[in-house]
Amino acid sequence: MNPGWRLATILRDPSASLAFSPEEWTELLAVARAEQMAGTLAHRLHGLALPDRIKRLVEDAIASTEQVRLAALWEAEMARRALAPLGVPVVLLKGTAFAAAGLSPSAGRNIGDLDILVPLESLGEVEAALIAAGWEWVKPDPYDDAYYRRWMHELPPLIHRERDRMIDVHHTILPLTARITPDAAGLIAASEPLENGLCILSRPDILVHAVAHLLADGDLAGGMRNLWDFHCLVRDGGTEGLLERARHHGLAREMARALRLSHALYGTEVPLEYQRLGLADRLYLRRLTARDGWGRQTRRPLRMAFYVRSHWLRMPPAMLARHLWTKYRKGYRPVG
């Protein structure tokens, strides 16, 4: 079995791991770490009659991800304090949103940067407030700075000078150059408040954002984890009016594909019309599971094709050519 598929199989049915050989355990853990899903896997395995060595690894992974969760929530609180005087809505996104709202994808989830969504018209004052509170720019390059400000869906990334934690400040969920233009104001208007004054997206919009991040804004790196988020959210409900909401944001096709992929990889319960894969869907699954037993990426031509696709989605052809040429001259090369 392909190592990526093996990870998906155990996430679906953790008890299937009980018959594993030491070599299979090694492969499973290596792929889970590479996909940043070690904590997720640990939560799925917790409570099973595991070998002692594996049980210790599971306990360590759960403890580690709990520390990550607490650090992420503290960083969200620091951002809340910095931005509260502005009186603007601040919407948590991705992993921090899952943790703050206690949603099921947060169980063991690795959380990196703090991602927030704010109104476009408030972007300048949000930027100024964060800088005053100790955040500073990560990208000093003038080209990168100008590119973010003119064309991207977020400010250039900021990092706090003392806590060494990054924040990505979004004003929408896809680049301004993308062919799809979600309703950013609608996302904020429909967001739901938390007790601490921050917000999260509505349940349908959380799924819409997950789909946008997975299928309309990237090369599927980290896709197994992102699709697992999607699977958990669908499993937990909140899908009423989902396709209508996806259609409103211009992401109906991507939502349908995410349902098909999630059903195929994780066994998500979806309507019958989303249980049949097309040829393109199978290529997506091959990209998602492109790992060997050491956790290394495989299928390089396919990964490169998805890398090119990710830029094609983001920019018109002429702009894409200029951008890639500029980055090439500056010495940037895609990883892998």
N, C-alpha and C positions, 0 to 999 in steps of 0.2 A: 504494500500500500504506500502511495506517495506520503511522505512525512507531513505535509500540510493537511492532507485529507485525514491522516491519523489524528492530528490535533482536533480537527472539527468533529470527528467521530467520538472522541472522548469527551468533548464539551457537550455533545448531545447525550451521550450515555456513559457517564464516568465509570460505571461498574465494569465496562468492557476492558478497563485497564488492569483488572485484577489478575488476568491471565498473562500479563506482559512478561517478557524476558528482560534481563538487565539491559540488553542492547536497545530494546524497544522503549524502555523508560528513558534511556539516555537521549534517544532521538526525540521523544515527545517533549522532554524538558528543554532541549536545545531549541526546538522550533518555537515553543511557547515563549522562551526568553527573546528570541529574535523578533517575534511578532508583538512583543511587549504585552504578552498575555499570561505571564507566569502567575501573577496574583489571581487572575480570573480562573485559570486552571486549578490553582490551589483551593479556591473556594468551592469549585465543583467536586474536587476529590475529597474535601474535608469530611471526616466521619466514616470513610470507608476503611476496611481492614487492609491497610497498606503495609508494605515492607517497612521496617523501622527506619531505614535510611530515607525512603521517600516521605514517610510521615514527618520526619524532621525538616526536610526541605519544604514541605507543604506548610508546616507551622511557621517556618522562617519567612516564607513568601507572604503569608497572611499578615504577620506582624509588620513586615516591611511596607506593604500596601496600606496598612492602617496609618502608619507614620506619614506616608505620602498624602493620604486623604486629609489628615489633620493639617498638614502644611498647606495644602491647596485651599482649604476652607479659611485658614488664617490669612492667606494672601488675598482671598476675596474680601475678607473683613477689612484688611488694610486699604484696599481699593475703595471699599464702601466709605470708609472714614474720609479718604481724600476727596471723594466726589460728592458726598452728602450735601455740603454747602451749596452746590450748584442747583440742586432740586431737579435734576434731569433723571429720566428712567435709565437704570443700568441693568442690562439683562445678561445673566450668566449663560455661557455656552459650553457645550461639549462636556468633558469629564467633570469639571467643577460644578456645572449645573446638575449633573446626575447625583453627585455627592451631596450638594446642598439640599436637594429635594428628596433625597433618600430613594432614588429610582433604582431599579434592580441592576442596570448595567454598572452601577458604581461598585458592586461587590468585587473587590480585588482589582479594580481597574487602575491601570497606571495613568496618572494625571501629570501632564507636563506644564506647559504655559497656562496662565490664566487668560481665558478668552472672554471678552465682554462685547456687547452690542449696545451702541448709544445712537441717538438721533444724529443725522448728518449735520444739522444746523448747530448742534452742540459740540461738534468735534474739536473746534479750536479751544474752547474753554476747558473741555475734558483734558486735552493735551497739556494745557498750561497748568492745570491743577495737579496732574500726575508728576510733571517735572518739578513742581514746587514741593511735592511730597517725597522726592528722592529718586524718582525713576529717571533714566537717561537713555540716550539713543544707542542701539546696538549696531546700526549700519551707518558709519560715517561717510560712506561713498556718496558723492553728490548725485551720481546717476541713479543709484538705488533709491535714495531719498526722494528724488523727483519722480521716479517711476511709481513708487508706492502712492505718493500724494496725488498724482494725476490719474492713475489708471486702476489702482487696486481697491479692494473692498475694506481695507484697513489701513491704519497708520503704520509707518515703519515700526518694527518691534522695539519695545522699551524694556530695560532691565533695571531692577532696583539696586542702587549702588551698595547697600548694606546687606540685603537679604539674598542677593544674586538670583532673583526670581524674575521671569519674563512675563510681560503682559502684552497681549495683542488686542488692540482697540478696533473693533469692527464698526462700520456704519451700514453695512449690508452683508450678505452671505456669499456673494460671488463677485469676482472682479468686474469693474465697470466696463471692461472690454469684452466680457463674455457674451455669447449669443443669447443666453438666458438672463432675464432681469427680474429677480424676485422682488416682491413688494416689501421693501424694508420697513416702511412706515407701518404697514399692516402687521408685520411680525411684532413690532414694539407695541402697537395698539392692542393686540390680542394677548400680550404676555401676562403672566400670572405672578402676583407679588408673593414673596416669601416673608416670614416673620421679621427678618432683619432689615427689611427695606429694599433689598435687592429683588430681582425678578428672574424668572425663567420663561422660556417660550411656552406657549400652549402645547398640549400633548401632540396634536397633529403637526404643529410647526416644528417641534423637536424632531419628529420623524422626517419632515421636509428638509430641515437643515442637515440631518444625518445623510440623507440621500444626496443633497447638493455637494456635501463634503466628500462623499465616497465616489460618486459617479460623474459629477460635473465640474470638478475642480481639483484634479490631481491625476497621478499615474497609478493609483491603487496601492501605493506603498502604505503599509499599515492597514490594508483593506480587510483582513480577517478580523481584526479588533473592531473596526468601524462597522462591519456587517454584523458582528456579534451584538454591538450596541443596538443596532436596528432590530435584530431578532428579539432581543429582550424587551424592547419597547413595544413591538407588535404583540408579543406574547402576553404582555401585561395589560393590553387594552389601549384605550385612547385612540383607536383607529376610526372611530365614527366620523364620517365626512372627510376621511383622509385623502381619497383620490380627488375630491372636489377642491380641497385645499392645495394639493399638489398642482392641480390644473391652474388654480388661481396664480400660483407662483411660477408657472411655466415649466414645472418639473414632473408632469404626469408620466412621460415616457420613462424617465429615470426612476420614478417611484415603482412603476410596473416591473422594471428590470430588477430593482432591489428586492421586490417580493419574490420574484423567480429565483434569484441567486440565494436569498436567505432560506427559501424552502429547500433548494438543492443541497446547500452546504450544511445547514443547521436543523433542517426539518421543521422550519416554521410553518405553523398551520395557516394556510392562505386559501382563498377561493380557488376552485378547480382551474379557472382560466389562467392562473399564475403558476401552475405546476408543470407546465411543459416548456422545456428549454429550446431556444433556437441556437443556431450555429454561433452567433456572436456571444450569446450567454456562456457557451462552453469555453470560448476564448477568455472571457472574464474569469471564469472559475480556474482555468489554467494559470492565469496571472496571479490570482489570489493565493493559490497554493504552491507557488514557485519557490520551494525550499528543499534542500537536501537534508540528510540525517544529521548534519552538523549545524543546521540552522542557516546555512549560507544560501544566498539567492541563486536560483537557477533560471533557465529559459531566457537567456540574455536577449536574443532577438525580439522575443515577445515583450519583455520589459521595456526595451528601447522603443518598440512600437507604441506602447502605452504612454511612455514619456513624451514622445512626439505628439500623440493625441492630446495629452493634457495641455500642451501649449497651443495646439490648434483650437481647442475649446475656449481658450482664454483670449485669443487675439485674432484679428483679421490677418490674412496671409502676409501683406506687406509689412505690417507692424511686427508680426512674428519674426520675419526674416531679419529686420533691423535689430530687434531685441536679442535674438540668438547670436547674431554677429557681434554685437557689442559685448555680450557676456563672454563669448569665445575669446575675443581680443583681450579681455581682462583676466583670462586664465581659468574661467569656470568650466568644469566638465561634469556631466551627470555621474553620480556614484554608481558603481557596479559594472 
